[in-house]
Each structure stands twice: as structure tokens, then as C-alpha cells.
Amino acid sequence: MIGRSRDPDDGRRVVFSFTRSGRLLLEEHRNTRADVVAAVLGEQFTEGEVASLVAAAPLLKRLAGGISP
């Protein structure tokens, strides 16, 4: 799932990266999570509430960017 190689610019460093199967597994996990969120939004939120969340999304993204290291 994870590959390891030497940094071409600094041989003392090791670079880790996902293998093809690791990337596919990560993508599958993300898709599953998105499907769950979509199902909850469709089943438990009104159209107006979903519209409010869509409108708030850029603000939440900006907030998250301000608190991330």
C-alpha cells in the first residue's frame, strides 16, 4: 500500500508514497464517505437546510484554513 524510495536530491531522506493499490483504497474510502454524507443530507435535511450548508461551505473552508497548521 505504501512505497518507499530515496529522495533524489538528498539520499539521506526517504520518500513515502502510495502504491497504485494504496491510492485505489484511499479513493474508495473517500467515495464511501461522500456517499454516506450525501445519503444523510438527502434523508435528514430539507432543501433549505442543504442550501444553507452549500452557502456556508466557503466560509467553513476559510475557517478550516485559518486553524490548520
PDB file of N, H, CA, C and O in Angstrom:
ATOM      1  N   MET A   1       0.809  -1.189   0.000  1.00  0.00           N
ATOM      2  CA  MET A   1       0.000   0.000   0.000  1.00  0.00           C
ATOM      3  C   MET A   1       0.863   1.269   0.000  1.00  0.00           C
ATOM      4  O   MET A   1       0.465   2.298  -0.545  1.00  0.00           O
ATOM      5  N   ILE A   2       2.031   1.183   0.608  1.00  0.00           N
ATOM      6  H   ILE A   2       2.354   0.346   1.051  1.00  0.00           H
ATOM      7  CA  ILE A   2       2.936   2.329   0.706  1.00  0.00           C
ATOM      8  C   ILE A   2       4.275   1.936   0.091  1.00  0.00           C
ATOM      9  O   ILE A   2       4.819   0.868   0.373  1.00  0.00           O
ATOM     10  N   GLY A   3       4.797   2.834  -0.768  1.00  0.00           N
ATOM     11  H   GLY A   3       4.355   3.701  -0.997  1.00  0.00           H
ATOM     12  CA  GLY A   3       6.113   2.621  -1.357  1.00  0.00           C
ATOM     13  C   GLY A   3       7.137   3.508  -0.682  1.00  0.00           C
ATOM     14  O   GLY A   3       6.790   4.516  -0.066  1.00  0.00           O
ATOM     15  N   ARG A   4       8.388   3.134  -0.798  1.00  0.00           N
ATOM     16  H   ARG A   4       8.669   2.316  -1.298  1.00  0.00           H
ATOM     17  CA  ARG A   4       9.461   3.888  -0.167  1.00  0.00           C
ATOM     18  C   ARG A   4      10.606   4.015  -1.166  1.00  0.00           C
ATOM     19  O   ARG A   4      10.976   3.046  -1.829  1.00  0.00           O
ATOM     20  N   SER A   5      11.164   5.229  -1.267  1.00  0.00           N
ATOM     21  H   SER A   5      10.863   6.017  -0.729  1.00  0.00           H
ATOM     22  CA  SER A   5      12.308   5.436  -2.152  1.00  0.00           C
ATOM     23  C   SER A   5      13.190   6.525  -1.570  1.00  0.00           C
ATOM     24  O   SER A   5      12.789   7.245  -0.656  1.00  0.00           O
ATOM     25  N   ARG A   6      14.388   6.637  -2.107  1.00  0.00           N
ATOM     26  H   ARG A   6      14.714   6.052  -2.850  1.00  0.00           H
ATOM     27  CA  ARG A   6      15.311   7.675  -1.671  1.00  0.00           C
ATOM     28  C   ARG A   6      14.967   8.983  -2.356  1.00  0.00           C
ATOM     29  O   ARG A   6      14.546   9.001  -3.513  1.00  0.00           O
ATOM     30  N   ASP A   7      15.148  10.072  -1.635  1.00  0.00           N
ATOM     31  H   ASP A   7      15.490  10.057  -0.695  1.00  0.00           H
ATOM     32  CA  ASP A   7      14.966  11.409  -2.202  1.00  0.00           C
ATOM     33  C   ASP A   7      16.080  11.637  -3.225  1.00  0.00           C
ATOM     34  O   ASP A   7      17.256  11.507  -2.884  1.00  0.00           O
ATOM     35  N   PRO A   8      15.732  11.975  -4.477  1.00  0.00           N
ATOM     36  CA  PRO A   8      16.770  12.159  -5.494  1.00  0.00           C
ATOM     37  C   PRO A   8      17.686  13.353  -5.204  1.00  0.00           C
ATOM     38  O   PRO A   8      18.815  13.394  -5.691  1.00  0.00           O
ATOM     39  N   ASP A   9      17.212  14.319  -4.419  1.00  0.00           N
ATOM     40  H   ASP A   9      16.295  14.286  -4.024  1.00  0.00           H
ATOM     41  CA  ASP A   9      18.022  15.493  -4.098  1.00  0.00           C
ATOM     42  C   ASP A   9      18.842  15.328  -2.833  1.00  0.00           C
ATOM     43  O   ASP A   9      19.838  16.024  -2.640  1.00  0.00           O
ATOM     44  N   ASP A  10      18.432  14.413  -1.976  1.00  0.00           N
ATOM     45  H   ASP A  10      17.622  13.847  -2.133  1.00  0.00           H
ATOM     46  CA  ASP A  10      19.128  14.184  -0.715  1.00  0.00           C
ATOM     47  C   ASP A  10      18.984  12.712  -0.355  1.00  0.00           C
ATOM     48  O   ASP A  10      17.957  12.301   0.185  1.00  0.00           O
ATOM     49  N   GLY A  11      20.001  11.923  -0.649  1.00  0.00           N
ATOM     50  H   GLY A  11      20.835  12.257  -1.088  1.00  0.00           H
ATOM     51  CA  GLY A  11      19.964  10.479  -0.448  1.00  0.00           C
ATOM     52  C   GLY A  11      19.767  10.047   0.995  1.00  0.00           C
ATOM     53  O   GLY A  11      19.478   8.878   1.251  1.00  0.00           O
ATOM     54  N   ARG A  12      19.916  10.964   1.940  1.00  0.00           N
ATOM     55  H   ARG A  12      20.150  11.913   1.732  1.00  0.00           H
ATOM     56  CA  ARG A  12      19.688  10.614   3.346  1.00  0.00           C
ATOM     57  C   ARG A  12      18.203  10.543   3.664  1.00  0.00           C
ATOM     58  O   ARG A  12      17.801   9.917   4.645  1.00  0.00           O
ATOM     59  N   ARG A  13      17.404  11.173   2.849  1.00  0.00           N
ATOM     60  H   ARG A  13      17.730  11.682   2.052  1.00  0.00           H
ATOM     61  CA  ARG A  13      15.960  11.207   3.082  1.00  0.00           C
ATOM     62  C   ARG A  13      15.264  10.035   2.402  1.00  0.00           C
ATOM     63  O   ARG A  13      15.720   9.511   1.386  1.00  0.00           O
ATOM     64  N   VAL A  14      14.149   9.648   2.999  1.00  0.00           N
ATOM     65  H   VAL A  14      13.779  10.073   3.824  1.00  0.00           H
ATOM     66  CA  VAL A  14      13.314   8.599   2.426  1.00  0.00           C
ATOM     67  C   VAL A  14      11.975   9.235   2.072  1.00  0.00           C
ATOM     68  O   VAL A  14      11.412   9.988   2.866  1.00  0.00           O
ATOM     69  N   VAL A  15      11.471   8.933   0.888  1.00  0.00           N
ATOM     70  H   VAL A  15      11.929   8.321   0.243  1.00  0.00           H
ATOM     71  CA  VAL A  15      10.194   9.458   0.425  1.00  0.00           C
ATOM     72  C   VAL A  15       9.188   8.317   0.429  1.00  0.00           C
ATOM     73  O   VAL A  15       9.418   7.268  -0.172  1.00  0.00           O
ATOM     74  N   PHE A  16       8.071   8.535   1.114  1.00  0.00           N
ATOM     75  H   PHE A  16       7.884   9.387   1.602  1.00  0.00           H
ATOM     76  CA  PHE A  16       6.998   7.551   1.149  1.00  0.00           C
ATOM     77  C   PHE A  16       5.897   8.013   0.204  1.00  0.00           C
ATOM     78  O   PHE A  16       5.611   9.206   0.103  1.00  0.00           O
ATOM     79  N   SER A  17       5.285   7.061  -0.482  1.00  0.00           N
ATOM     80  H   SER A  17       5.516   6.092  -0.400  1.00  0.00           H
ATOM     81  CA  SER A  17       4.184   7.379  -1.387  1.00  0.00           C
ATOM     82  C   SER A  17       3.249   6.176  -1.456  1.00  0.00           C
ATOM     83  O   SER A  17       3.628   5.045  -1.150  1.00  0.00           O
ATOM     84  N   PHE A  18       2.008   6.459  -1.872  1.00  0.00           N
ATOM     85  H   PHE A  18       1.700   7.378  -2.121  1.00  0.00           H
ATOM     86  CA  PHE A  18       1.050   5.375  -2.028  1.00  0.00           C
ATOM     87  C   PHE A  18       1.382   4.571  -3.283  1.00  0.00           C
ATOM     88  O   PHE A  18       1.785   5.127  -4.304  1.00  0.00           O
ATOM     89  N   THR A  19       1.209   3.272  -3.188  1.00  0.00           N
ATOM     90  H   THR A  19       0.882   2.821  -2.358  1.00  0.00           H
ATOM     91  CA  THR A  19       1.277   2.430  -4.377  1.00  0.00           C
ATOM     92  C   THR A  19      -0.055   2.578  -5.110  1.00  0.00           C
ATOM     93  O   THR A  19      -0.976   3.229  -4.615  1.00  0.00           O
ATOM     94  N   ARG A  20      -0.148   1.977  -6.275  1.00  0.00           N
ATOM     95  H   ARG A  20       0.599   1.449  -6.677  1.00  0.00           H
ATOM     96  CA  ARG A  20      -1.406   2.051  -7.023  1.00  0.00           C
ATOM     97  C   ARG A  20      -2.554   1.486  -6.208  1.00  0.00           C
ATOM     98  O   ARG A  20      -3.629   2.085  -6.161  1.00  0.00           O
ATOM     99  N   SER A  21      -2.347   0.343  -5.566  1.00  0.00           N
ATOM    100  H   SER A  21      -1.474  -0.143  -5.604  1.00  0.00           H
ATOM    101  CA  SER A  21      -3.418  -0.258  -4.759  1.00  0.00           C
ATOM    102  C   SER A  21      -3.733   0.604  -3.541  1.00  0.00           C
ATOM    103  O   SER A  21      -4.886   0.665  -3.114  1.00  0.00           O
ATOM    104  N   GLY A  22      -2.742   1.263  -2.983  1.00  0.00           N
ATOM    105  H   GLY A  22      -1.805   1.213  -3.330  1.00  0.00           H
ATOM    106  CA  GLY A  22      -2.981   2.161  -1.862  1.00  0.00           C
ATOM    107  C   GLY A  22      -3.810   3.362  -2.270  1.00  0.00           C
ATOM    108  O   GLY A  22      -4.706   3.777  -1.535  1.00  0.00           O
ATOM    109  N   ARG A  23      -3.517   3.931  -3.448  1.00  0.00           N
ATOM    110  H   ARG A  23      -2.789   3.594  -4.045  1.00  0.00           H
ATOM    111  CA  ARG A  23      -4.303   5.068  -3.952  1.00  0.00           C
ATOM    112  C   ARG A  23      -5.745   4.652  -4.222  1.00  0.00           C
ATOM    113  O   ARG A  23      -6.680   5.393  -3.917  1.00  0.00           O
ATOM    114  N   LEU A  24      -5.920   3.463  -4.794  1.00  0.00           N
ATOM    115  H   LEU A  24      -5.161   2.861  -5.042  1.00  0.00           H
ATOM    116  CA  LEU A  24      -7.276   2.973  -5.075  1.00  0.00           C
ATOM    117  C   LEU A  24      -8.073   2.769  -3.793  1.00  0.00           C
ATOM    118  O   LEU A  24      -9.254   3.110  -3.735  1.00  0.00           O
ATOM    119  N   LEU A  25      -7.437   2.217  -2.771  1.00  0.00           N
ATOM    120  H   LEU A  25      -6.477   1.940  -2.818  1.00  0.00           H
ATOM    121  CA  LEU A  25      -8.107   2.009  -1.490  1.00  0.00           C
ATOM    122  C   LEU A  25      -8.487   3.340  -0.856  1.00  0.00           C
ATOM    123  O   LEU A  25      -9.593   3.479  -0.335  1.00  0.00           O
ATOM    124  N   LEU A  26      -7.597   4.311  -0.893  1.00  0.00           N
ATOM    125  H   LEU A  26      -6.698   4.198  -1.317  1.00  0.00           H
ATOM    126  CA  LEU A  26      -7.892   5.635  -0.352  1.00  0.00           C
ATOM    127  C   LEU A  26      -9.050   6.282  -1.100  1.00  0.00           C
ATOM    128  O   LEU A  26      -9.943   6.867  -0.487  1.00  0.00           O
ATOM    129  N   GLU A  27      -9.035   6.177  -2.420  1.00  0.00           N
ATOM    130  H   GLU A  27      -8.310   5.701  -2.918  1.00  0.00           H
ATOM    131  CA  GLU A  27     -10.113   6.746  -3.233  1.00  0.00           C
ATOM    132  C   GLU A  27     -11.450   6.072  -2.917  1.00  0.00           C
ATOM    133  O   GLU A  27     -12.480   6.739  -2.816  1.00  0.00           O
ATOM    134  N   GLU A  28     -11.427   4.771  -2.765  1.00  0.00           N
ATOM    135  H   GLU A  28     -10.590   4.229  -2.847  1.00  0.00           H
ATOM    136  CA  GLU A  28     -12.649   4.032  -2.437  1.00  0.00           C
ATOM    137  C   GLU A  28     -13.199   4.484  -1.085  1.00  0.00           C
ATOM    138  O   GLU A  28     -14.407   4.663  -0.926  1.00  0.00           O
ATOM    139  N   HIS A  29     -12.301   4.666  -0.113  1.00  0.00           N
ATOM    140  H   HIS A  29     -11.320   4.520  -0.242  1.00  0.00           H
ATOM    141  CA  HIS A  29     -12.716   5.115   1.217  1.00  0.00           C
ATOM    142  C   HIS A  29     -13.335   6.508   1.138  1.00  0.00           C
ATOM    143  O   HIS A  29     -14.371   6.760   1.754  1.00  0.00           O
ATOM    144  N   ARG A  30     -12.714   7.409   0.387  1.00  0.00           N
ATOM    145  H   ARG A  30     -11.873   7.204  -0.113  1.00  0.00           H
ATOM    146  CA  ARG A  30     -13.252   8.761   0.240  1.00  0.00           C
ATOM    147  C   ARG A  30     -14.616   8.740  -0.434  1.00  0.00           C
ATOM    148  O   ARG A  30     -15.519   9.471  -0.026  1.00  0.00           O
ATOM    149  N   ASN A  31     -14.777   7.908  -1.465  1.00  0.00           N
ATOM    150  H   ASN A  31     -14.043   7.315  -1.796  1.00  0.00           H
ATOM    151  CA  ASN A  31     -16.055   7.813  -2.163  1.00  0.00           C
ATOM    152  C   ASN A  31     -17.147   7.279  -1.238  1.00  0.00           C
ATOM    153  O   ASN A  31     -18.281   7.758  -1.270  1.00  0.00           O
ATOM    154  N   THR A  32     -16.809   6.297  -0.425  1.00  0.00           N
ATOM    155  H   THR A  32     -15.888   5.908  -0.400  1.00  0.00           H
ATOM    156  CA  THR A  32     -17.767   5.726   0.508  1.00  0.00           C
ATOM    157  C   THR A  32     -18.221   6.785   1.511  1.00  0.00           C
ATOM    158  O   THR A  32     -19.409   6.902   1.811  1.00  0.00           O
ATOM    159  N   ARG A  33     -17.261   7.552   2.023  1.00  0.00           N
ATOM    160  H   ARG A  33     -16.295   7.456   1.780  1.00  0.00           H
ATOM    161  CA  ARG A  33     -17.586   8.611   2.987  1.00  0.00           C
ATOM    162  C   ARG A  33     -18.484   9.665   2.344  1.00  0.00           C
ATOM    163  O   ARG A  33     -19.438  10.129   2.968  1.00  0.00           O
ATOM    164  N   ALA A  34     -18.185  10.047   1.098  1.00  0.00           N
ATOM    165  H   ALA A  34     -17.410   9.670   0.591  1.00  0.00           H
ATOM    166  CA  ALA A  34     -19.012  11.030   0.387  1.00  0.00           C
ATOM    167  C   ALA A  34     -20.421  10.499   0.165  1.00  0.00           C
ATOM    168  O   ALA A  34     -21.390  11.252   0.267  1.00  0.00           O
ATOM    169  N   ASP A  35     -20.545   9.207  -0.137  1.00  0.00           N
ATOM    170  H   ASP A  35     -19.759   8.595  -0.220  1.00  0.00           H
ATOM    171  CA  ASP A  35     -21.866   8.599  -0.323  1.00  0.00           C
ATOM    172  C   ASP A  35     -22.680   8.640   0.967  1.00  0.00           C
ATOM    173  O   ASP A  35     -23.886   8.886   0.934  1.00  0.00           O
ATOM    174  N   VAL A  36     -22.029   8.403   2.095  1.00  0.00           N
ATOM    175  H   VAL A  36     -21.050   8.203   2.122  1.00  0.00           H
ATOM    176  CA  VAL A  36     -22.720   8.440   3.389  1.00  0.00           C
ATOM    177  C   VAL A  36     -23.205   9.856   3.684  1.00  0.00           C
ATOM    178  O   VAL A  36     -24.343  10.048   4.113  1.00  0.00           O
ATOM    179  N   VAL A  37     -22.349  10.842   3.456  1.00  0.00           N
ATOM    180  H   VAL A  37     -21.424  10.686   3.108  1.00  0.00           H
ATOM    181  CA  VAL A  37     -22.739  12.234   3.685  1.00  0.00           C
ATOM    182  C   VAL A  37     -23.911  12.603   2.783  1.00  0.00           C
ATOM    183  O   VAL A  37     -24.869  13.226   3.242  1.00  0.00           O
ATOM    184  N   ALA A  38     -23.850  12.233   1.523  1.00  0.00           N
ATOM    185  H   ALA A  38     -23.072  11.728   1.150  1.00  0.00           H
ATOM    186  CA  ALA A  38     -24.933  12.545   0.589  1.00  0.00           C
ATOM    187  C   ALA A  38     -26.249  11.891   1.029  1.00  0.00           C
ATOM    188  O   ALA A  38     -27.315  12.500   0.931  1.00  0.00           O
ATOM    189  N   ALA A  39     -26.167  10.663   1.509  1.00  0.00           N
ATOM    190  H   ALA A  39     -25.302  10.168   1.590  1.00  0.00           H
ATOM    191  CA  ALA A  39     -27.377   9.974   1.961  1.00  0.00           C
ATOM    192  C   ALA A  39     -27.998  10.679   3.166  1.00  0.00           C
ATOM    193  O   ALA A  39     -29.215  10.855   3.224  1.00  0.00           O
ATOM    194  N   VAL A  40     -27.174  11.079   4.117  1.00  0.00           N
ATOM    195  H   VAL A  40     -26.186  10.936   4.070  1.00  0.00           H
ATOM    196  CA  VAL A  40     -27.693  11.765   5.300  1.00  0.00           C
ATOM    197  C   VAL A  40     -28.305  13.108   4.901  1.00  0.00           C
ATOM    198  O   VAL A  40     -29.381  13.466   5.380  1.00  0.00           O
ATOM    199  N   LEU A  41     -27.628  13.847   4.031  1.00  0.00           N
ATOM    200  H   LEU A  41     -26.754  13.556   3.642  1.00  0.00           H
ATOM    201  CA  LEU A  41     -28.178  15.123   3.578  1.00  0.00           C
ATOM    202  C   LEU A  41     -29.522  14.930   2.889  1.00  0.00           C
ATOM    203  O   LEU A  41     -30.447  15.713   3.104  1.00  0.00           O
ATOM    204  N   GLY A  42     -29.638  13.898   2.066  1.00  0.00           N
ATOM    205  H   GLY A  42     -28.887  13.262   1.890  1.00  0.00           H
ATOM    206  CA  GLY A  42     -30.876  13.642   1.345  1.00  0.00           C
ATOM    207  C   GLY A  42     -32.016  13.158   2.221  1.00  0.00           C
ATOM    208  O   GLY A  42     -33.184  13.432   1.944  1.00  0.00           O
ATOM    209  N   GLU A  43     -31.671  12.436   3.280  1.00  0.00           N
ATOM    210  H   GLU A  43     -30.723  12.213   3.504  1.00  0.00           H
ATOM    211  CA  GLU A  43     -32.700  11.823   4.121  1.00  0.00           C
ATOM    212  C   GLU A  43     -33.095  12.678   5.328  1.00  0.00           C
ATOM    213  O   GLU A  43     -34.238  12.614   5.779  1.00  0.00           O
ATOM    214  N   GLN A  44     -32.174  13.468   5.849  1.00  0.00           N
ATOM    215  H   GLN A  44     -31.245  13.520   5.482  1.00  0.00           H
ATOM    216  CA  GLN A  44     -32.424  14.123   7.128  1.00  0.00           C
ATOM    217  C   GLN A  44     -32.431  15.646   7.071  1.00  0.00           C
ATOM    218  O   GLN A  44     -32.690  16.297   8.083  1.00  0.00           O
ATOM    219  N   PHE A  45     -32.152  16.226   5.903  1.00  0.00           N
ATOM    220  H   PHE A  45     -31.942  15.697   5.080  1.00  0.00           H
ATOM    221  CA  PHE A  45     -32.100  17.680   5.780  1.00  0.00           C
ATOM    222  C   PHE A  45     -33.089  18.151   4.721  1.00  0.00           C
ATOM    223  O   PHE A  45     -33.291  17.491   3.702  1.00  0.00           O
ATOM    224  N   THR A  46     -33.696  19.289   4.977  1.00  0.00           N
ATOM    225  H   THR A  46     -33.532  19.825   5.805  1.00  0.00           H
ATOM    226  CA  THR A  46     -34.599  19.869   3.985  1.00  0.00           C
ATOM    227  C   THR A  46     -33.774  20.521   2.882  1.00  0.00           C
ATOM    228  O   THR A  46     -32.569  20.723   3.034  1.00  0.00           O
ATOM    229  N   GLU A  47     -34.432  20.848   1.771  1.00  0.00           N
ATOM    230  H   GLU A  47     -35.410  20.683   1.648  1.00  0.00           H
ATOM    231  CA  GLU A  47     -33.732  21.533   0.685  1.00  0.00           C
ATOM    232  C   GLU A  47     -33.160  22.861   1.163  1.00  0.00           C
ATOM    233  O   GLU A  47     -32.053  23.237   0.779  1.00  0.00           O
ATOM    234  N   GLY A  48     -33.914  23.573   2.004  1.00  0.00           N
ATOM    235  H   GLY A  48     -34.813  23.267   2.316  1.00  0.00           H
ATOM    236  CA  GLY A  48     -33.442  24.841   2.545  1.00  0.00           C
ATOM    237  C   GLY A  48     -32.209  24.680   3.418  1.00  0.00           C
ATOM    238  O   GLY A  48     -31.294  25.503   3.370  1.00  0.00           O
ATOM    239  N   GLU A  49     -32.185  23.627   4.211  1.00  0.00           N
ATOM    240  H   GLU A  49     -32.928  22.958   4.251  1.00  0.00           H
ATOM    241  CA  GLU A  49     -31.018  23.368   5.060  1.00  0.00           C
ATOM    242  C   GLU A  49     -29.794  23.015   4.222  1.00  0.00           C
ATOM    243  O   GLU A  49     -28.682  23.454   4.519  1.00  0.00           O
ATOM    244  N   VAL A  50     -30.002  22.227   3.183  1.00  0.00           N
ATOM    245  H   VAL A  50     -30.905  21.871   2.942  1.00  0.00           H
ATOM    246  CA  VAL A  50     -28.889  21.885   2.292  1.00  0.00           C
ATOM    247  C   VAL A  50     -28.369  23.154   1.610  1.00  0.00           C
ATOM    248  O   VAL A  50     -27.159  23.338   1.479  1.00  0.00           O
ATOM    249  N   ALA A  51     -29.278  24.020   1.179  1.00  0.00           N
ATOM    250  H   ALA A  51     -30.261  23.871   1.285  1.00  0.00           H
ATOM    251  CA  ALA A  51     -28.861  25.275   0.557  1.00  0.00           C
ATOM    252  C   ALA A  51     -28.059  26.127   1.531  1.00  0.00           C
ATOM    253  O   ALA A  51     -27.093  26.778   1.133  1.00  0.00           O
ATOM    254  N   SER A  52     -28.446  26.131   2.796  1.00  0.00           N
ATOM    255  H   SER A  52     -29.230  25.602   3.120  1.00  0.00           H
ATOM    256  CA  SER A  52     -27.696  26.877   3.810  1.00  0.00           C
ATOM    257  C   SER A  52     -26.293  26.310   3.990  1.00  0.00           C
ATOM    258  O   SER A  52     -25.325  27.058   4.128  1.00  0.00           O
ATOM    259  N   LEU A  53     -26.189  24.980   3.988  1.00  0.00           N
ATOM    260  H   LEU A  53     -26.975  24.373   3.876  1.00  0.00           H
ATOM    261  CA  LEU A  53     -24.874  24.353   4.103  1.00  0.00           C
ATOM    262  C   LEU A  53     -23.997  24.669   2.893  1.00  0.00           C
ATOM    263  O   LEU A  53     -22.805  24.939   3.037  1.00  0.00           O
ATOM    264  N   VAL A  54     -24.585  24.636   1.718  1.00  0.00           N
ATOM    265  H   VAL A  54     -25.554  24.417   1.601  1.00  0.00           H
ATOM    266  CA  VAL A  54     -23.836  24.971   0.494  1.00  0.00           C
ATOM    267  C   VAL A  54     -23.343  26.411   0.560  1.00  0.00           C
ATOM    268  O   VAL A  54     -22.203  26.698   0.194  1.00  0.00           O
ATOM    269  N   ALA A  55     -24.199  27.316   1.025  1.00  0.00           N
ATOM    270  H   ALA A  55     -25.125  27.083   1.323  1.00  0.00           H
ATOM    271  CA  ALA A  55     -23.819  28.717   1.129  1.00  0.00           C
ATOM    272  C   ALA A  55     -22.713  28.917   2.171  1.00  0.00           C
ATOM    273  O   ALA A  55     -21.854  29.783   2.005  1.00  0.00           O
ATOM    274  N   ALA A  56     -22.734  28.124   3.235  1.00  0.00           N
ATOM    275  H   ALA A  56     -23.432  27.420   3.370  1.00  0.00           H
ATOM    276  CA  ALA A  56     -21.746  28.265   4.308  1.00  0.00           C
ATOM    277  C   ALA A  56     -20.420  27.573   3.995  1.00  0.00           C
ATOM    278  O   ALA A  56     -19.416  27.852   4.650  1.00  0.00           O
ATOM    279  N   ALA A  57     -20.396  26.686   3.016  1.00  0.00           N
ATOM    280  H   ALA A  57     -21.212  26.459   2.484  1.00  0.00           H
ATOM    281  CA  ALA A  57     -19.198  25.893   2.733  1.00  0.00           C
ATOM    282  C   ALA A  57     -17.947  26.742   2.511  1.00  0.00           C
ATOM    283  O   ALA A  57     -16.909  26.416   3.087  1.00  0.00           O
ATOM    284  N   PRO A  58     -17.980  27.817   1.705  1.00  0.00           N
ATOM    285  CA  PRO A  58     -16.763  28.620   1.532  1.00  0.00           C
ATOM    286  C   PRO A  58     -16.270  29.249   2.843  1.00  0.00           C
ATOM    287  O   PRO A  58     -15.065  29.379   3.060  1.00  0.00           O
ATOM    288  N   LEU A  59     -17.201  29.632   3.702  1.00  0.00           N
ATOM    289  H   LEU A  59     -18.179  29.526   3.526  1.00  0.00           H
ATOM    290  CA  LEU A  59     -16.805  30.202   4.993  1.00  0.00           C
ATOM    291  C   LEU A  59     -16.165  29.149   5.889  1.00  0.00           C
ATOM    292  O   LEU A  59     -15.180  29.419   6.575  1.00  0.00           O
ATOM    293  N   LEU A  60     -16.731  27.955   5.876  1.00  0.00           N
ATOM    294  H   LEU A  60     -17.532  27.736   5.318  1.00  0.00           H
ATOM    295  CA  LEU A  60     -16.159  26.867   6.680  1.00  0.00           C
ATOM    296  C   LEU A  60     -14.778  26.486   6.161  1.00  0.00           C
ATOM    297  O   LEU A  60     -13.876  26.195   6.946  1.00  0.00           O
ATOM    298  N   LYS A  61     -14.611  26.487   4.850  1.00  0.00           N
ATOM    299  H   LYS A  61     -15.344  26.724   4.212  1.00  0.00           H
ATOM    300  CA  LYS A  61     -13.299  26.172   4.274  1.00  0.00           C
ATOM    301  C   LYS A  61     -12.277  27.229   4.704  1.00  0.00           C
ATOM    302  O   LYS A  61     -11.146  26.895   5.056  1.00  0.00           O
ATOM    303  N   ARG A  62     -12.676  28.494   4.674  1.00  0.00           N
ATOM    304  H   ARG A  62     -13.595  28.766   4.388  1.00  0.00           H
ATOM    305  CA  ARG A  62     -11.783  29.575   5.084  1.00  0.00           C
ATOM    306  C   ARG A  62     -11.448  29.442   6.569  1.00  0.00           C
ATOM    307  O   ARG A  62     -10.304  29.657   6.969  1.00  0.00           O
ATOM    308  N   LEU A  63     -12.443  29.089   7.386  1.00  0.00           N
ATOM    309  H   LEU A  63     -13.372  28.914   7.061  1.00  0.00           H
ATOM    310  CA  LEU A  63     -12.213  28.878   8.810  1.00  0.00           C
ATOM    311  C   LEU A  63     -11.204  27.746   9.035  1.00  0.00           C
ATOM    312  O   LEU A  63     -10.265  27.886   9.819  1.00  0.00           O
ATOM    313  N   ALA A  64     -11.413  26.632   8.341  1.00  0.00           N
ATOM    314  H   ALA A  64     -12.176  26.518   7.705  1.00  0.00           H
ATOM    315  CA  ALA A  64     -10.502  25.484   8.490  1.00  0.00           C
ATOM    316  C   ALA A  64      -9.085  25.855   8.071  1.00  0.00           C
ATOM    317  O   ALA A  64      -8.114  25.429   8.697  1.00  0.00           O
ATOM    318  N   GLY A  65      -8.970  26.654   7.004  1.00  0.00           N
ATOM    319  H   GLY A  65      -9.759  27.000   6.495  1.00  0.00           H
ATOM    320  CA  GLY A  65      -7.643  27.085   6.557  1.00  0.00           C
ATOM    321  C   GLY A  65      -6.954  27.980   7.559  1.00  0.00           C
ATOM    322  O   GLY A  65      -5.725  28.000   7.641  1.00  0.00           O
ATOM    323  N   GLY A  66      -7.738  28.722   8.325  1.00  0.00           N
ATOM    324  H   GLY A  66      -8.736  28.706   8.259  1.00  0.00           H
ATOM    325  CA  GLY A  66      -7.168  29.600   9.323  1.00  0.00           C
ATOM    326  C   GLY A  66      -6.710  28.915  10.583  1.00  0.00           C
ATOM    327  O   GLY A  66      -5.911  29.479  11.332  1.00  0.00           O
ATOM    328  N   ILE A  67      -7.198  27.694  10.846  1.00  0.00           N
ATOM    329  H   ILE A  67      -7.846  27.236  10.237  1.00  0.00           H
ATOM    330  CA  ILE A  67      -6.833  26.996  12.067  1.00  0.00           C
ATOM    331  C   ILE A  67      -5.919  25.801  11.809  1.00  0.00           C
ATOM    332  O   ILE A  67      -5.431  25.178  12.752  1.00  0.00           O
ATOM    333  N   SER A  68      -5.686  25.479  10.543  1.00  0.00           N
ATOM    334  H   SER A  68      -6.082  25.985   9.776  1.00  0.00           H
ATOM    335  CA  SER A  68      -4.791  24.356  10.226  1.00  0.00           C
ATOM    336  C   SER A  68      -3.345  24.797  10.341  1.00  0.00           C
ATOM    337  O   SER A  68      -3.010  25.939  10.029  1.00  0.00           O
ATOM    338  N   PRO A  69      -2.490  23.890  10.788  1.00  0.00           N
ATOM    339  CA  PRO A  69      -1.062  24.233  10.912  1.00  0.00           C
ATOM    340  C   PRO A  69      -0.406  24.447   9.564  1.00  0.00           C
ATOM    341  O   PRO A  69       0.788  24.740   9.498  1.00  0.00           O
TER     342      PRO A  69
END
